Amino acid sequence: PTDDDWWTSAVVYQVYPRSFADSDGDGVGDIRGIIGKVDHLQRLGVDVVWLSPVYTSPQADAGYDISDYQDVDPVFGTLADIDELIAELHSRGMRLVMDLVVNHTSDEHPWFRESRSSIDNPKRDWYWWRDARPGSTPGEPGAEPTNWESFFSGPTWTLDEETGQYYLHLFDPKQPDLNWENPEVRRAVYSMMRWWLDRGVDGFRMDVINLISKDTALPDAEPDPRTGRGDGFPHYAHGPRLHEYLQEMRREVFDGRRPLITVGEMPGVDVDEALLTTDPARRELNMVFQFEHVGLDHDGNKFQPVPLEPGALADSLSGWQEALGETGWNSLYLSNHDQPRAVSRFGDDGEFWRESATALATMLHLQRGTPYIYQGEEIGMTNGSFDDLDAIRDVESLNFRARSAELGLTAEQTLERIRRGGRDNARTPVQWDAGEQAGFSTGAPWIGVNPNHSWLNAAAQYDDEGSVFNHYRRLVALRHENPVVARGDFTRVDAGDPAVFAFERRLGDERLLVVANLSGAGVDAELPADWAGASQVLANYPDDGAARLRPWEARVLAV
Ligand code: TEU
């Protein structure tokens, strides 16, 4: 790779600061806590840290509601702490990516305070203000300017009593959407981004960046008879000016700078939009987070589960490998702060916990693209254990709970849905050791520590060669050492059973075969004849020389 595309052989590690490490005992993780754990990251071998939001925020959505983009929330530390974190990472050859949340601000951001203050305020047009539906009474259910359902349940519009108009919020009422149609908004965002780059950060992960351009006609959605609201996604996602904005941002913010990394979070993105965004010739973003594979086990709403079909995960991921293979670039992830834990969801967090965590990691990390490790994934952390609804912290789950009666669910069913799909699963504290509060904090954590930290923790894994942690470490090293992992092309191999995900990577004469049994049953895989006698470079079981794959067995062969 050249300097400019260094990220094609990099591995990114996501830190969700609230739950990573708490240095001052207030029960909330902080920046000094991260500085204290840089050794862990270096040991794992990752190249980049993506830091979820630490900006000043009322924390209505755990920091994704920002009231000052150019300062740090006291709960996480200070700007000086960020400077120290940047210096510490840079001195060890790692880089820092900040979260950029500019589809919306907090309602406590000075821009929004001004905007809401009067209809003729110069910043009125920085957000989406509209009158009530013609012929309706403002404030009455159904009077909202559109019938869209918000990501966090309920209408996407809230009435401002003072000025008599509604403002748009695709997420919580405390997250009003910025109006990107207004060039002043875009200029303000770009200038803030340049300020962070000047400070030394190495790129951005861009929150719901495919929502910044909307259909300005704001058409209604097809209504759901139970709520009267519907999915406005076709009208507010991938709007007509999305690519214009991304290209403008590239020119105004990134051009002429040192090599950076940009990744756009794009819920609902399809292959065509992803290609438009990541084709290097179009000068937009390096890569996007697509959501297809994290939607396979629910019906479009994360609280409406459906079973994961055997082979569905492999089919979905292969489709993206093939689609973006020649032109674009994939990001590779199984988990983040919004998703249940990968081992609990796609693997087996019981009998085959270690085997399934390592098999999933193997098939993901050896694909073409940039892998992302979400904190705790590298030690195989599992879903949280939430005994009752009072243990839940996340606004999305709490809003779902508040509306569950409307959907005809009992309290028990509601808890069951949240335990399966809720975001708190990924937000329990990182399990550093078997001690009090898993070594996360000396105080009372803001969310319960998983009791399985007695055996599932980082300290127990460092010196165990067969541990999940050391398997991840080897996968990261393999990407760095072997160019076929970073840059080889991808060809799916039919191993004769939907439970087995097999593929070949090839770069010149170098070939790698990855075979992963993504099931808890033994399987006789049929492998291409020319792979007989190839040497094994990595596996999650001792080599038994047998053709039969054991439960969740993964093997990597090279010729
Ligand atoms: O998430 C956007 C998103 O579409 C979802 O994953 C979302 O979290 C929700 O679960 C949909 O049901 C991003 C952030 O990653 C998330 O933490 C924020 O809450 C959200 O944007 C708003 O900023």
Residues whose N, C-alpha, C, O or C-beta is under 5 A from the ligand:
A	BS01	TEU	D61 Y64 F151 F171 D207 V208 P267 D338
